[in-house]
Amino acid sequence: MGPMPTRQQRRPRSVVPLLAGLVAGALVSSVGVAIGAVPTAVRPTAAASQPAAQPAAVSPAATPEPAPPGDRVPACTAKVAAMTPRDRLAQRLMVGVDAANPRAAAETVRSSQVGGVFLGGNGTALLRNSQLTRLQAMARVPVAVAVDDEGGRVQRIDDLDGSLPSARTMARTMTVEQVREAGRKRGSQLLARGVTWNFAPTVDVSDQAANSVIGDRSFSDDPDVVTRYAAAWAQGQREAGVFGVLKHFPGHGHADGDSHRGRVTTPPLARLKADDLRPYADLLGPAGALRAGGAGVMVGHLDTPGLTDGLPGSLTPAVYQLLRGEYGFDGLVVTDDLGAMKAITGQFTLPQATVRALQAGADMALSSNVTPVAPTLDALERALADGRISTADNDRAVARILTAKGLCSPA
């Protein structure tokens, strides 16, 4: 996600050792719900028809159950079919929760059964003392817990586990293998605290000044360097069990502004294909290092001449068609923040923007807002009932989300 002034700026700190005894992302509560991770590391969970569980005391030293072999992971079709229509739509929402208020965050999950929660701000209470395990106990389907932990100006656990350098600094001072190891270590730290998805790495190609909207969040202004280092970071955190998301498709690195503040325009599509889109082609193409379920993609709120026509990219079908068609990507696609960025909020309410994004082709709609979920779910139910969102498209999207959580296999 793009930089958020209220939660991105950090002071460098030395690395703090991991809390002893925290189990990496697979703590199992007394109701048998595991924190989601990658497809090879998660046991199938309770059926969607079960009632919501109540909070359970969980020992930090609990032993994770062994994961089933890959050929025993159930197909997503059956898991999707077991859900009610509203629960399927809820899976397509990732909503902001207050990381300083674990009780309220757990109640959001219990009452809405959303597919994911996003931890913004500077609070850390939800990342301590197994609070995310207790949040997971509220879910009939394990919740994706996401942060944007890139390093530099945008990181989330530096207060707890130490600071990371920016992407640009990594590329200038570290080898590819060192970055892969850094990604693995950071992924292990995130997963130990219950975080299962990281909206990183940034694959924007940029020569902007370090403190500009993308700036030092980009590994380089050379697409080949971006590709190598982004692959290393994504592979490292995947090895640790964290699902990564590449951002911001089709490329924010040469855009003319900050989509937090209003509408922004990128260079024309032809130029993006020659430069900004090359990391996506190389990483997600037929021989791409991340093609086989290695990462998702975040679509930005960008106006692109020759691609979008009057709406930001996150709400434009042609953007998703480019990613799915020309680049052949069949993994998870999530929007950038629909709730706190003026490129969207200047024109649409959150329910309106969410409906449009899912209509356009997003699998999952992200909003960092800590706000009631019911109005957005109600709007999605109406859109599903009147055909603006098709049942088949909805089920395919839910299957991709469950696959990204490691709960089932796409076949």
N, C-alpha and C positions, 0 to 999 in steps of 0.2 A: 504494500500500500504506500501511497505517497507520504511525504513527511507531514506530521501533525505537530504544529508548534507547541502544543501543550504537553506532548509526551515524547518528543524525540530527542531533545538535547540532553546529553549526558556528560559527566566529567569522567575522564579515564580513572579506572581503579585497578588495583591489583587483583588477580584471580583469587577467589575464595574457594576453598575445598568444598566438594559436594557434601551435602548432608549425609552422614552415614546411615545406612539401613533403608534409604528410599529405594524402592524397586522401580526399575526403568520401564514405566509406562504400562506394566501389565499387572498391577495390583488387582486382586479379585476381591470384591466385596462379598458379604455374606449372602447377597442375593444373586451372586454369580455373574455380575456385569463387569467386564474388563475394560480398561481404558484402551481405545483403539490405537492401532499402530500400522504396520505394513502387512500385506497379505500373508506373508509366511510366518507371522508372529502372533496371531490372534486366534483364540478358540471361538467357534460360533457361540452367539449369545442368546439370551432369552427371546422368545417370539414376541412380535410387536403387540400381540393381543393381551399380554400380561399387564396387570395394573402397575402403575408407577410404584416403585419401591420407596420406602422411607429411609432416612439417613441411617447408616450403620457404622458402628465403631470399627475401624480397620487398623490393624497393626501395621506400622511402617515396615516391620520385618517379615510380613506375609510372603510366602513363597509362591511365585507365579506358577500356574499350571503349564504343563508342556503344550506347545502348539501342535495341532494336527498336521500330518504331512500335507503337502500342497494338493494332492489329489483327493483329500478328504475335506477341503474347504468347500462349503456348499455353494451352489450356483446362486447368483443374485436374484434370478427370476423368482425363485420360491420365496426368498426373504421379502422382496418387494410385494408379491401377491399377498403375503400375510399381513400387510399393513392396511389400515384404513386410508381412504383418500386424503383425509386431512393430515394424517401422520406422514404420508408420502410427501405432501406439500411442505410440511414442517421440516423434513429432512433437507429441503432445498434452501433453508435459511441459516445463515451464520450471523448471529446477533451479538452486539456488544454487551458485556457485563462489567460490573465494577469490581476490579481485582482487589479492591480494599474492603469489599463487603461479601464474604463468602455465602452468608445466609441468603441474601437477595439473589445472588447468582444461581444458587441451587434452586431457589423457588422459580426463577425464570425457566430453568430446564424442566422442572416438575410440571409446571402449568402449561408449557407450550410444546414440549418434546421436540425442540428444534434440532437440526442436524449438527450444528456447530455453535460454539461460543468464541468470541474474539476478546482477548484481554488487552485493553489499551491502558493509557494513563500510567502513572508511576507507582500505583499501589502494588503490594506484593503479598498481601495476606492470603490470597487465593492460591499462591504458589508455595505456601508453607504448610507444614503440619498435616499433610495428606488431605487438604481441603478439596483438591480436585477429585480425589477418589470419592469423597462424600458427594460432590456434585454429580459424578458419574452414577452414583446409586439412585439418583432421581430419574434416570433415563431408561426407557424401555429398549432403546437402541443406543449403544455407546456414542457419546458426543465427540466430535472432533474439537479439540482445544487448540486454538490458533493464536499465534503472536506474529509480529514482524520483527525479527531479530537478525538484522543484516550486519551489524557492526557499525562503528563510527557514530553518526548522528542518530541512527535508528536501531535501537536495541532495547531489550526488555528485561533481561535477567542480570544486567551488569551490577546492580545493587547486591545481588545474591551470589553470583558466580564469576564476577570479574568482567572487565571490558574487552571488547574486540576492536581491532583496527577497522577502518573503513575498507570497502571493497577496493578502492583505488590504491590505498596504502598496501593492502595485501598483494595486489598484482605487481606493485613496484618493489616490494621488499621480500617476498616469499616465493618459493617455487610452487609449481602446481601441486606436487605431492604434499608440501607443507600445508597448503590451503585445504587439500582433501582431509588431512589429519585434523586441522582446525575445525572443519565442518563436522567431522565425526565426534570430536570432543564436545563441541557445542551441542550437537544433537543429543549426545548422552546426557548432558546437563539438563537440557530442556525436557527430555523424556523422563528423567528421574523426578522431575517436578510435576509431571502429568501433562505436559504440552506435547501434542502429537502431530501438529502441522506447523510449519514455519513459512510465512510468506516471504521467502527468500530462496534463491539469490535473485538480485536484480540483474537482468540481462540487457538493460538499456545501454546503447552505445552512445557515449557522450564525451565531449571535450569542454563541457561547461566548467565555469569556475567551481571550486570545491564546495562552496556554500550555497550554490544555486539549487533549484528544485531537485535535480538529479545529481549533478556535480560528482562529488567523491563517492556517491552511492554506486556509481558505475565503475566496473573494473578498468575500463579503458575506452579510448575512442577508436580502437582497432577491433573490428568484429571478431577476428580470429582469437585475439587475446581474451575478449569477453567470453567466447565459447569455451576456451580451455579452462579458464578459472571458474566460470559458472558451473561447468560440468563437474569439476573437482569438488566444489562446495556442496553441490546437490548430491553427488555420490557419497560424500562423507557423511552428511546428515542422514541419508537413506540407510547407510550401513549401521548407523546408530538406532534406526527405527523411527525416524521422523520423516514425514511426507513433506516435500518441498514444493513450492509454487513459484514458477518463473514469472517475472513481471517487468514492464507493463505493456502487453501486446496492444498494437503492433509496434510500439516504440515511442518512449517519452523523451529519449535523450536529446533530440533536436527540436522539441516542441517549443513554442514561443511563449510559454507561461506556465503557471502552476494551477492544475485543475482543482486544487482546494479553494482557489480564489475566484475561479470563473472558467469560462470556456477557453480552451487552448487549441491551437492548430499545429499539426506536424507538417513536415515536408510532404509533397505528393507521394502517392503509393509507389510509383516507379522508383523514386529515390530510396524509399524505405526498403524496397526489395533488394537494392544494391548494397545496403549498409545495415540499417537498424534491424531488419528482419532476418538477416543471415544467421544469428545465433539460434533462432527458432528453427530455421531450416536445417542447420547442422546438428542441433541437439535432438530434435523431434522427428527428423526425416527418416527414411528407410534404414539408414545405418547409424542413426543418432544414439548417443550414449544414454539418453533418458527416454527413449521411445517406449520401452516396455514397462509402463507403469511407474517410471522413476520419478515423475513430477507432474504437477498440474500447471495450469497457465492462468494468470490473472489478466483480464481485459481492462484497459484503462479508459477513462472518460475523455477520449481524444477525437478531435475532428481531423480527418485525413482526406485531403482532396483526392478524388478518384476512387474513394472507398466509402466514406460516409456521406450522407446527404441530409443535413439539417438536424441530426441528432448526434450526441456523443457516441463514440464507438461502442461503449458498453450496452447501448440500447439499439444498435444497428445490426440487423440480420447479416448483412454482407461481411461484417467483421468476423463473425463466427463461421460463416461459410468459407471465408479465406483460410481460417485456421483448420477447420475440419476437412475442407476439400483440397486446396492446393498444397497444404502442409501435412495433410493426412493424419491429423492428431485426433485420437479417439479417447483421450483421457479426460480428467476433470477440468472444467473451465469455470472459474469463479470471477465475479465482477470485482472491480475496485469498490471502495466504500461508497454506497449509495445514499448514506444518511448524513454525511458531514462534509461533503465536498460541493462547492457552489456550482461546479459544472453541471451537477444534477439538481441540487436543491433549489437553484435559482429558477427552475422550470417545473419541477415535479415534487409531489409529496412522496414520502417513502413507499407507501403502498402502490402508488402509480408507477414509480420508477421500478419497483420490484417486479410488478406484472410485466412491464415492457421489457425488462432485461431477460426474464425467463421466456417470454414470447420470442425474443430475438435469437435465443440459443444458448444463454448461460445455463449451466447446470445448477449453480449455487449463487445466491445473492448475498453479498456481504454488506452489513451495516454496523458501524462502530457505535452507534447511538445506544445508550441505555434507556430503552423506551418500551412500552407495552408491545407485545408481539401480535396480539389478537387482531388488531385492525389490518395488518399486512396479511395474516393468514386468511382472514375473511375475504379480502380482495382476491387472493389467489384462488380460493374456493369458487368465487363467482366466475373468475376467468376460466377455470377448468370446466365449470358447468355450462358456460355459454360457448365453449369451443375455442376461445382465444389461446388457451394452452391445451394441446391435445393430450389425451390419456397416454398414447404411445410415447410421445416425446417426454412426458412427465416420468413415466416408468423407466425410460432409458437413462434419464438424468439421475434418478434416485439410485439406479444400479451403479452408475459411475461413482456416485458419492460413497456408497457402501463399499465399493471396490477400493477407493482411495483410503477408506478407514481400515481396510484389511479384514472386513467382515465376511466377504464372499468373493467368488471369482466371477468374471463377466460372462463366461460360457455357461 
